[in-house]
Amino acid sequence: MKLGPDIAAVAALIGDPARANMLVALLGGQALTAGELAREAGITAQTASHHIGKLEAAGLLVPRRQGRNRYLALGGPEVAAVLEALLGIAEAKGQMRTRLGPKEPALRTARVCYDHLAGDLGVRMYDALAQQGALRVAGQGLELSPKGVARMADLGVAIPEPKGSKPLCRPCLDWSERRSHLAGPLGRAVLARLFELGWAEREAGTRVVRFKPAGMRQFEGWLAG
């Protein structure tokens, strides 16, 4: 008898095209209604309800309530990381859902991955911080060095307090660049700060992050140290 976690059960849930479309639609970190997820998957509300029930039971989706409205969100950053990695494998193998459209270059440049910055600019930020010694490998993860604390202060980022055993920062494999970008509470705090400074903004209804010309210059100046 085989012992240990059963990846086949989780993989089967993600592997259904309708459920995969629902999960990817939530990869931007937002919560959607069942009706919105049905439209993303191109299925009826009744069929969507069946799929959502399975995803909730497995912990891949979690419900959120706002007044009388019920929304669904990804089950956490671990689920987002798995989806991002699978997107990278699919892209590398040429398994594309649609033809490349006008938003494709923008998604590859900068996008939201659950709650942190991804795409070319996300990878460039990770690489710059690592090369400067602000991020360093610690066991299987990352840690913020004293230099990193100073670099965050330069940007005006309030370093989040650690919660339990969850790491402050971790690498997340970028599907378009196939290299790491910065995730975890620190990654979330940095992206929130970029929005707060007005250097970048999220394009409504998409995962695209667009930097303003002046914001891009400020961002590159910060990366240079």
Kinemage of the C-alpha trace (Angstrom):
@kinemage 1
@onewidth
@group {chain A} dominant
@subgroup {mainchain}
@vectorlist {calphas} color= white
{ca met a 1} P 0.000 0.000 0.000
{ca lys a 2} L 1.293 3.446 -0.910
{ca leu a 3} L 1.584 5.897 1.970
{ca gly a 4} L 1.719 9.693 2.064
{ca pro a 5} L -0.177 12.525 0.369
{ca asp a 6} L -2.250 11.656 -2.702
{ca ile a 7} L -1.347 14.144 -5.429
{ca ala a 8} L -3.550 12.319 -7.928
{ca ala a 9} L -6.752 13.457 -6.201
{ca val a 10} L -5.711 17.125 -6.211
{ca ala a 11} L -4.321 16.924 -9.740
{ca ala a 12} L -7.599 15.432 -10.988
{ca leu a 13} L -9.524 18.365 -9.533
{ca ile a 14} L -7.251 20.940 -11.166
{ca gly a 15} L -7.078 18.949 -14.403
{ca asp a 16} L -10.716 19.441 -15.349
{ca pro a 17} L -10.837 22.304 -17.923
{ca ala a 18} L -13.788 24.088 -16.292
{ca arg a 19} L -12.286 23.903 -12.821
{ca ala a 20} L -8.875 24.951 -14.150
{ca asn a 21} L -10.430 28.045 -15.741
{ca met a 22} L -12.139 28.918 -12.454
{ca leu a 23} L -8.935 28.589 -10.460
{ca val a 24} L -6.841 30.610 -12.911
{ca ala a 25} L -9.511 33.352 -12.891
{ca leu a 26} L -8.852 33.718 -9.151
{ca leu a 27} L -5.069 33.840 -9.491
{ca gly a 28} L -5.137 37.630 -9.337
{ca gly a 29} L -6.086 37.418 -5.646
{ca gln a 30} L -9.636 38.695 -6.042
{ca ala a 31} L -12.790 36.860 -4.955
{ca leu a 32} L -15.563 36.143 -7.461
{ca thr a 33} L -19.154 35.017 -7.217
{ca ala a 34} L -20.309 31.603 -8.405
{ca gly a 35} L -21.960 33.274 -11.393
{ca glu a 36} L -18.748 35.046 -12.342
{ca leu a 37} L -16.811 31.791 -12.085
{ca ala a 38} L -19.407 30.072 -14.268
{ca arg a 39} L -18.869 32.704 -16.958
{ca glu a 40} L -15.077 32.334 -16.684
{ca ala a 41} L -15.454 28.588 -17.193
{ca gly a 42} L -18.073 28.894 -19.939
{ca ile a 43} L -20.532 26.603 -18.149
{ca thr a 44} L -24.000 26.830 -16.616
{ca ala a 45} L -24.561 28.001 -13.051
{ca gln a 46} L -25.747 24.519 -12.042
{ca thr a 47} L -22.631 22.844 -13.419
{ca ala a 48} L -20.441 25.506 -11.819
{ca ser a 49} L -22.045 24.853 -8.442
{ca his a 50} L -21.101 21.178 -8.740
{ca his a 51} L -17.479 22.028 -9.545
{ca ile a 52} L -17.253 24.680 -6.823
{ca gly a 53} L -18.476 22.154 -4.253
{ca lys a 54} L -15.640 19.799 -5.163
{ca leu a 55} L -13.025 22.545 -5.065
{ca glu a 56} L -14.276 23.811 -1.708
{ca ala a 57} L -14.263 20.302 -0.226
{ca ala a 58} L -10.622 19.941 -1.237
{ca gly a 59} L -9.663 23.340 0.176
{ca leu a 60} L -8.684 24.736 -3.217
{ca leu a 61} L -11.436 27.340 -2.892
{ca val a 62} L -12.624 29.101 0.250
{ca pro a 63} L -15.871 31.075 0.642
{ca arg a 64} L -15.974 34.702 1.669
{ca arg a 65} L -19.098 36.610 2.614
{ca gln a 66} L -19.793 40.316 2.208
{ca gly a 67} L -23.261 41.103 3.490
{ca arg a 68} L -25.655 38.847 1.604
{ca asn a 69} L -23.156 38.116 -1.134
{ca arg a 70} L -21.065 34.957 -1.215
{ca tyr a 71} L -17.712 34.999 -2.984
{ca leu a 72} L -15.060 32.387 -3.681
{ca ala a 73} L -11.294 32.853 -3.415
{ca leu a 74} L -8.257 30.625 -3.773
{ca gly a 75} L -7.453 28.481 -0.767
{ca gly a 76} L -4.218 30.345 -0.105
{ca pro a 77} L -0.802 31.231 -1.518
{ca glu a 78} L 0.174 27.554 -1.715
{ca val a 79} L -2.652 26.945 -4.194
{ca ala a 80} L -1.580 30.014 -6.181
{ca ala a 81} L 2.026 28.781 -6.298
{ca val a 82} L 0.939 25.403 -7.698
{ca leu a 83} L -1.187 27.082 -10.381
{ca glu a 84} L 1.633 29.453 -11.344
{ca ala a 85} L 4.018 26.496 -11.678
{ca leu a 86} L 1.523 24.574 -13.819
{ca leu a 87} L 1.057 27.613 -16.051
{ca gly a 88} L 4.808 27.640 -16.580
{ca ile a 89} L 4.866 23.963 -17.570
{ca ala a 90} L 1.914 24.433 -19.944
{ca glu a 91} L 3.510 27.502 -21.530
{ca ala a 92} L 6.826 25.697 -21.971
{ca lys a 93} L 5.077 22.794 -23.690
{ca gly a 94} L 3.070 25.085 -25.961
{ca gln a 95} L -0.236 24.213 -24.309
{ca met a 96} L -1.941 27.601 -24.762
{ca arg a 97} L -5.664 28.057 -24.186
{ca thr a 98} L -6.047 30.851 -26.736
{ca arg a 99} L -4.067 32.692 -29.341
{ca leu a 100} L -1.856 35.431 -28.014
{ca gly a 101} L -3.881 38.616 -27.604
{ca pro a 102} L -3.089 42.274 -26.943
{ca lys a 103} L -2.904 41.733 -23.180
{ca glu a 104} L -0.375 38.907 -23.455
{ca pro a 105} L 2.736 41.161 -23.607
{ca ala a 106} L 1.398 43.224 -20.703
{ca leu a 107} L 0.843 40.092 -18.588
{ca arg a 108} L 4.397 39.009 -19.267
{ca thr a 109} L 5.783 42.420 -18.311
{ca ala a 110} L 4.041 42.793 -14.945
{ca arg a 111} L 1.036 41.130 -13.353
{ca val a 112} L -0.434 40.181 -9.999
{ca cys a 113} L 0.284 36.616 -8.900
{ca tyr a 114} L -2.237 36.143 -6.079
{ca asp a 115} L -0.988 39.116 -4.026
{ca his a 116} L 2.542 39.874 -5.261
{ca leu a 117} L 4.328 41.185 -8.349
{ca ala a 118} L 5.095 38.706 -11.150
{ca gly a 119} L 6.276 38.836 -14.737
{ca asp a 120} L 9.502 40.323 -16.055
{ca leu a 121} L 9.502 43.173 -13.542
{ca gly a 122} L 8.794 40.838 -10.637
{ca val a 123} L 11.726 38.619 -11.633
{ca arg a 124} L 13.986 41.653 -12.130
{ca met a 125} L 13.135 42.846 -8.627
{ca tyr a 126} L 13.879 39.428 -7.124
{ca asp a 127} L 17.192 39.181 -8.976
{ca ala a 128} L 18.267 42.699 -7.981
{ca leu a 129} L 17.508 42.122 -4.294
{ca ala a 130} L 19.298 38.764 -4.348
{ca gln a 131} L 22.377 40.198 -6.081
{ca gln a 132} L 22.526 43.041 -3.546
{ca gly a 133} L 22.411 40.554 -0.668
{ca ala a 134} L 19.025 41.799 0.492
{ca leu a 135} L 17.558 38.314 0.036
{ca arg a 136} L 19.501 35.199 0.860
{ca val a 137} L 18.769 31.500 0.790
{ca ala a 138} L 17.897 29.991 4.159
{ca gly a 139} L 17.311 26.239 4.129
{ca gln a 140} L 14.537 25.576 1.624
{ca gly a 141} L 13.377 29.196 1.585
{ca leu a 142} L 14.498 32.807 1.802
{ca glu a 143} L 15.256 35.312 4.498
{ca leu a 144} L 15.565 39.080 4.554
{ca ser a 145} L 19.085 40.153 5.502
{ca pro a 146} L 19.963 43.360 7.403
{ca lys a 147} L 20.737 44.852 3.980
{ca gly a 148} L 17.244 43.800 2.933
{ca val a 149} L 15.698 45.559 5.908
{ca ala a 150} L 17.449 48.745 4.799
{ca arg a 151} L 16.334 48.256 1.182
{ca met a 152} L 12.714 47.888 2.319
{ca ala a 153} L 13.082 51.045 4.397
{ca asp a 154} L 14.308 52.869 1.284
{ca leu a 155} L 10.990 52.013 -0.373
{ca gly a 156} L 8.949 52.783 2.728
{ca val a 157} L 7.774 49.191 3.159
{ca ala a 158} L 6.625 48.232 6.637
{ca ile a 159} L 7.992 44.713 7.136
{ca pro a 160} L 5.073 42.428 8.076
{ca glu a 161} L 5.107 40.617 11.393
{ca pro a 162} L 5.607 36.850 10.898
{ca lys a 163} L 2.545 34.690 11.526
{ca gly a 164} L 3.197 31.262 12.964
{ca ser a 165} L 5.556 29.167 10.890
{ca lys a 166} L 4.834 30.926 7.598
{ca pro a 167} L 7.957 32.538 6.131
{ca leu a 168} L 8.226 36.288 5.617
{ca cys a 169} L 9.349 35.778 2.032
{ca arg a 170} L 9.683 32.916 -0.401
{ca pro a 171} L 10.472 32.385 -4.078
{ca cys a 172} L 7.588 31.712 -6.464
{ca leu a 173} L 8.303 30.222 -9.898
{ca asp a 174} L 7.164 32.692 -12.567
{ca trp a 175} L 5.243 30.980 -15.393
{ca ser a 176} L 6.296 33.388 -18.136
{ca glu a 177} L 9.923 33.937 -17.090
{ca arg a 178} L 10.456 30.452 -15.591
{ca arg a 179} L 12.532 32.000 -12.847
{ca ser a 180} L 11.655 33.149 -9.347
{ca his a 181} L 9.828 36.261 -8.219
{ca leu a 182} L 9.241 37.411 -4.635
{ca ala a 183} L 6.214 35.999 -2.796
{ca gly a 184} L 5.014 35.741 0.791
{ca pro a 185} L 3.927 38.571 3.114
{ca leu a 186} L 6.948 40.639 2.064
{ca gly a 187} L 6.067 40.305 -1.624
{ca arg a 188} L 2.527 41.398 -0.831
{ca ala a 189} L 3.771 44.404 1.144
{ca val a 190} L 6.089 45.520 -1.676
{ca leu a 191} L 3.327 45.381 -4.303
{ca ala a 192} L 0.947 47.255 -2.008
{ca arg a 193} L 3.618 49.937 -1.543
{ca leu a 194} L 4.112 50.306 -5.322
{ca phe a 195} L 0.378 50.958 -5.654
{ca glu a 196} L 0.383 53.297 -2.647
{ca leu a 197} L 3.224 55.362 -4.128
{ca gly a 198} L 1.299 55.649 -7.392
{ca trp a 199} L 4.151 54.135 -9.370
{ca ala a 200} L 1.897 51.451 -10.780
{ca glu a 201} L -1.747 50.483 -10.904
{ca arg a 202} L -3.718 47.370 -11.627
{ca glu a 203} L -5.716 47.333 -14.842
{ca ala a 204} L -9.387 46.868 -13.951
{ca gly a 205} L -10.721 43.380 -14.506
{ca thr a 206} L -7.310 41.861 -15.272
{ca arg a 207} L -4.110 40.713 -13.571
{ca val a 208} L -2.076 43.285 -15.513
{ca val a 209} L 0.023 45.762 -13.516
{ca arg a 210} L 0.889 48.885 -15.489
{ca phe a 211} L 3.727 51.158 -14.395
{ca lys a 212} L 3.446 54.860 -15.141
{ca pro a 213} L 6.495 56.319 -16.932
{ca ala a 214} L 7.590 58.297 -13.873
{ca gly a 215} L 6.833 55.326 -11.638
{ca met a 216} L 8.934 53.062 -13.825
{ca arg a 217} L 11.887 55.429 -13.477
{ca gln a 218} L 11.434 55.512 -9.702
{ca phe a 219} L 11.138 51.736 -9.545
{ca glu a 220} L 14.279 51.186 -11.607
{ca gly a 221} L 16.129 53.722 -9.468
{ca trp a 222} L 15.140 51.814 -6.338
{ca leu a 223} L 16.197 48.509 -7.886
{ca ala a 224} L 19.608 49.969 -8.687
{ca gly a 225} L 20.067 50.701 -5.005
